């Protein structure tokens, strides 16, 4: 029957190892989140400070690109090596990002020139 499940108990050493590993993982996520919030505040500050548009646009695009990379590696777990075929997945994600950036650049060039 489906109710006959086996429960495997963890040793104290395994429990402590998992606890420390989870604490390190949580610390990384909190730090990455704080960095993204800081980048957002920097972007707002640059706009509010009324700098030149030729300075504002590249800074915001740079901060956005860094945030995308942080989100992929921190919150989408792209930096982990546990999953099978992670190299193939990383390749397709970055290839998609390059293609999207190329299309964006092409359409930007067509519209502005």
C-alpha positions in Angstrom: 0.0 0.0 0.0 1.0 3.6 -0.4 1.0 4.2 3.4 4.0 2.0 4.0 6.7 4.7 3.6 10.1 4.4 5.0 11.4 7.2 7.1 15.2 7.5 7.2 16.6 9.3 10.2 19.6 11.6 9.8 22.6 11.4 12.1 23.6 14.4 14.2 26.6 15.0 11.9 24.4 15.0 8.8 21.9 17.3 10.5 24.6 19.8 11.4 26.2 19.6 8.0 22.8 20.4 6.3 22.1 23.2 8.8 25.5 24.9 8.1 25.1 24.4 4.3 21.6 26.0 4.4 22.9 28.9 6.5 25.6 29.6 4.0 23.1 29.4 1.1 20.7 31.7 2.9 23.5 34.2 3.6 24.4 34.3 0.0 20.9 34.9 -1.1 20.4 37.8 1.4 23.7 39.4 0.3 22.7 39.1 -3.4 19.3 40.6 -2.5 20.9 43.5 -0.7 23.2 44.1 -3.6 20.2 44.3 -6.0 18.4 46.7 -3.7 21.5 48.8 -3.6 21.8 48.9 -7.4 18.1 49.9 -7.6 18.7 52.8 -5.2 21.8 53.8 -7.2 19.7 53.9 -10.4 17.0 56.0 -8.7 19.6 58.3 -7.3 21.2 58.8 -10.7 17.9 59.8 -12.2 16.9 62.0 -9.3 20.3 63.8 -9.3 19.4 65.0 -12.8 22.5 63.9 -14.6 22.9 64.0 -18.3 20.8 61.5 -20.2 24.0 60.3 -21.9 25.2 59.3 -18.4 21.9 58.0 -17.0 21.1 55.5 -19.7 24.4 53.6 -19.8 24.5 53.4 -16.0 21.0 52.1 -15.7 21.6 49.5 -18.5 24.8 48.4 -16.8 23.1 48.0 -13.4 20.3 46.1 -15.1 22.7 43.8 -16.8 24.5 43.1 -13.5 21.2 42.4 -11.8 20.1 40.0 -14.5 23.3 38.0 -14.1 23.0 38.1 -10.3 19.4 36.8 -10.5 20.3 34.0 -12.9 23.1 32.8 -10.7 21.7 33.5 -7.3 17.9 32.9 -7.5 17.7 30.7 -10.6 20.5 28.5 -9.3 22.5 28.7 -12.5 25.8 28.6 -10.6 25.1 25.2 -9.0 26.7 22.1 -10.5 24.2 19.6 -9.0 21.7 19.5 -11.9 22.4 17.2 -14.9 23.2 19.0 -18.2 23.8 22.3 -16.3 26.5 23.2 -18.9 24.0 22.8 -21.7 21.4 24.8 -19.8 23.9 27.6 -19.1 24.9 27.7 -22.8 21.3 28.0 -24.0 20.5 30.7 -21.4 23.5 32.8 -22.3 23.0 32.2 -26.1 19.5 33.4 -25.7 20.7 36.5 -23.8 23.2 37.3 -26.6 20.6 36.8 -29.3 18.1 39.0 -27.4 20.7 41.7 -26.9 21.6 41.6 -30.6 17.9 42.0 -31.6 17.6 44.8 -29.2 20.6 46.5 -30.6 19.5 46.0 -34.2 16.0 47.4 -33.6 17.5 50.3 -31.6 19.8 51.1 -34.5 17.0 50.8 -37.1 14.7 53.1 -35.0 17.3 55.8 -34.2 19.2 56.0 -37.5 
